[in-house]
Amino acid sequence: MALATEKTLPSARPLLEATIERIGQVILGKEPQLRLALACLLARGHLLIEDLPGVGKTTLAHALAKILGLNFKRIQFTSDLLPADILGVSVYQPETHSFAFHPGPIFTQLVLADEINRATPKTQSALLEAMEERQVTAEGNTLKLPEPFFVIATQNPHHLVGTFPLPESQLDRFLMRIELGFPDRAAERGLLKGRDRRDILETLAPVLDGARLLQLQREAARLHASEALLDYVQNLLAATRRGGRFAEGLSPRAGLALLAGARAWALLAGRDMVLPEDVQTIAPAVIGHRLRPAGDEAERREVLVQRLIESVPIP
């Protein structure tokens, strides 16, 4: 897989770089995380942002919706939120003596599920069909969701009061999970001296729109992945299924997510083929929340993934 065969895609890269630069006006000093978030959406995936309150999780979701030119709705998850509050509800119409379905906030292009782990597991599970099949079943009818459709969820760390851990089936619906972390000193000084982030959000102009984003998603899905690259992805999956290092091995869905994320990362880099370095770069965000160490070990997912990558040679 020699680098000499690498080709570039000059048409998409300036647009994507402009998108990153515009989001960076709101979220300071977090370019790697911004690139991962955009790659997640280019791969048609859903994004989970986990971190302490106040580090910019919700602001990032708002900024992505504005820059990408998508219809946007925010759902504040609380312990008393019901599935009908997300999906919608049928209301009796006296004039027609029938029930009419009133769509919930899930019927939009980008949904922010804010503090998703403050809702009960029953309410969390209301998102499963929408995230997997991009449709909602209500009153026996199947209703398609708009295209493109994304869920960006934020969650607080599990040690905070009033949280319900997301079950594995729910976590698996998120293509990536990222953390923002505290800003460095220079970025924090920029926040302290600059305008209110909400004021900046109001002035942001879209760089993309839904139609162009769908086109970029199709471009990402067509990027070439060689047989050697597929061997590498399969070897990573196989390494998690043997040796007893992990509680459960990675599923085929995780392999598809890894490949889709790597294709999107290559598109961001302006290439029309996927390299092993693309897989390695996005691996912590894609498979970290899908891996659990065997036994009672408590390691950060970045360490788990790094050890996995170091143990599997590139073909």
DAPEWO-V691542 format. One record per backbone hydrogen bond with DSSP energy under -1.0 kcal/mol. NH is the residue of the N-H (numbers start at 1). CO is the residue of the C=O. E is the energy in kcal/mol with one decimal. If there is no record, write none. Layout:
nh=NH co=CO e=E
nh=NH co=CO e=E
//
This chain:
nh=5 co=2 e=-1.3
nh=6 co=3 e=-1.9
nh=9 co=270 e=-3.1
nh=13 co=9 e=-1.3
nh=16 co=12 e=-2.2
nh=17 co=13 e=-2.9
nh=18 co=14 e=-2.3
nh=19 co=15 e=-1.7
nh=20 co=16 e=-2.2
nh=21 co=17 e=-2.6
nh=22 co=18 e=-2.2
nh=23 co=19 e=-2.2
nh=24 co=20 e=-2.3
nh=25 co=22 e=-1.1
nh=26 co=23 e=-1.8
nh=27 co=23 e=-2.3
nh=34 co=30 e=-2.2
nh=35 co=31 e=-2.6
nh=36 co=32 e=-2.0
nh=37 co=33 e=-2.4
nh=38 co=34 e=-2.4
nh=39 co=35 e=-2.6
nh=40 co=36 e=-2.3
nh=41 co=37 e=-1.6
nh=42 co=38 e=-2.4
nh=43 co=39 e=-1.6
nh=44 co=41 e=-1.6
nh=45 co=40 e=-2.6
nh=47 co=151 e=-2.0
nh=48 co=176 e=-2.3
nh=49 co=153 e=-3.1
nh=50 co=178 e=-2.4
nh=51 co=155 e=-1.9
nh=60 co=56 e=-2.2
nh=61 co=57 e=-1.6
nh=62 co=58 e=-2.2
nh=63 co=59 e=-2.6
nh=64 co=60 e=-2.5
nh=65 co=61 e=-2.1
nh=66 co=62 e=-2.2
nh=67 co=63 e=-2.8
nh=68 co=64 e=-2.4
nh=70 co=65 e=-2.1
nh=73 co=110 e=-1.9
nh=75 co=112 e=-3.2
nh=77 co=114 e=-2.4
nh=81 co=78 e=-1.5
nh=85 co=82 e=-1.2
nh=86 co=83 e=-1.5
nh=87 co=83 e=-2.7
nh=88 co=84 e=-1.5
nh=89 co=102 e=-1.6
nh=91 co=100 e=-2.8
nh=93 co=98 e=-3.7
nh=97 co=93 e=-1.6
nh=98 co=93 e=-1.3
nh=100 co=91 e=-2.5
nh=102 co=89 e=-2.9
nh=104 co=87 e=-2.0
nh=106 co=86 e=-1.9
nh=107 co=104 e=-1.7
nh=108 co=106 e=-2.0
nh=110 co=71 e=-2.1
nh=111 co=150 e=-2.6
nh=112 co=73 e=-2.8
nh=113 co=152 e=-2.1
nh=114 co=75 e=-2.1
nh=114 co=112 e=-1.2
nh=116 co=154 e=-2.7
nh=118 co=115 e=-2.1
nh=119 co=116 e=-1.3
nh=124 co=120 e=-2.5
nh=125 co=121 e=-2.3
nh=126 co=123 e=-1.3
nh=127 co=124 e=-1.8
nh=128 co=125 e=-1.4
nh=131 co=127 e=-2.7
nh=132 co=128 e=-2.2
nh=133 co=129 e=-2.9
nh=134 co=130 e=-1.1
nh=136 co=143 e=-2.6
nh=138 co=141 e=-2.9
nh=141 co=138 e=-2.3
nh=143 co=136 e=-3.4
nh=145 co=134 e=-2.0
nh=150 co=109 e=-2.6
nh=152 co=111 e=-3.0
nh=153 co=47 e=-2.8
nh=154 co=113 e=-2.1
nh=155 co=49 e=-2.2
nh=160 co=157 e=-1.8
nh=164 co=117 e=-4.0
nh=171 co=167 e=-2.5
nh=172 co=168 e=-2.5
nh=173 co=170 e=-1.2
nh=174 co=171 e=-1.6
nh=175 co=46 e=-1.1
nh=176 co=46 e=-1.6
nh=177 co=285 e=-2.2
nh=178 co=48 e=-2.5
nh=188 co=184 e=-2.7
nh=189 co=185 e=-2.2
nh=190 co=186 e=-2.0
nh=191 co=187 e=-1.9
nh=192 co=188 e=-2.4
nh=193 co=189 e=-2.3
nh=194 co=190 e=-1.7
nh=200 co=196 e=-1.8
nh=201 co=197 e=-2.3
nh=202 co=198 e=-1.6
nh=204 co=201 e=-1.1
nh=207 co=67 e=-2.8
nh=208 co=67 e=-2.1
nh=213 co=209 e=-2.5
nh=214 co=210 e=-2.2
nh=215 co=211 e=-1.7
nh=216 co=212 e=-2.3
nh=217 co=213 e=-2.3
nh=218 co=214 e=-2.0
nh=219 co=215 e=-2.1
nh=220 co=216 e=-2.5
nh=221 co=217 e=-2.2
nh=222 co=218 e=-1.1
nh=223 co=220 e=-1.3
nh=224 co=272 e=-2.1
nh=230 co=226 e=-2.2
nh=231 co=227 e=-2.4
nh=232 co=228 e=-1.9
nh=233 co=229 e=-2.2
nh=234 co=230 e=-2.5
nh=235 co=231 e=-2.5
nh=236 co=232 e=-2.0
nh=237 co=233 e=-2.1
nh=238 co=234 e=-2.8
nh=239 co=235 e=-2.0
nh=241 co=238 e=-1.2
nh=247 co=292 e=-3.4
nh=255 co=251 e=-1.5
nh=256 co=252 e=-2.3
nh=257 co=253 e=-2.3
nh=258 co=254 e=-2.4
nh=259 co=255 e=-2.2
nh=260 co=256 e=-2.6
nh=261 co=257 e=-2.7
nh=262 co=258 e=-2.0
nh=263 co=259 e=-2.3
nh=264 co=260 e=-2.1
nh=265 co=261 e=-2.2
nh=266 co=262 e=-2.3
nh=267 co=263 e=-2.1
nh=268 co=264 e=-2.1
nh=269 co=265 e=-1.5
nh=270 co=267 e=-1.4
nh=271 co=266 e=-2.5
nh=272 co=7 e=-1.3
nh=274 co=224 e=-2.5
nh=278 co=275 e=-1.1
nh=279 co=275 e=-1.3
nh=280 co=276 e=-2.4
nh=281 co=277 e=-2.1
nh=282 co=278 e=-1.9
nh=283 co=279 e=-1.3
nh=286 co=282 e=-1.9
nh=287 co=283 e=-3.0
nh=288 co=284 e=-1.0
nh=290 co=287 e=-1.1
nh=294 co=245 e=-2.4
nh=304 co=300 e=-2.0
nh=305 co=301 e=-2.7
nh=306 co=302 e=-2.4
nh=307 co=303 e=-2.4
nh=308 co=304 e=-1.9
nh=309 co=305 e=-2.8
nh=310 co=306 e=-2.4
nh=311 co=307 e=-1.3
//
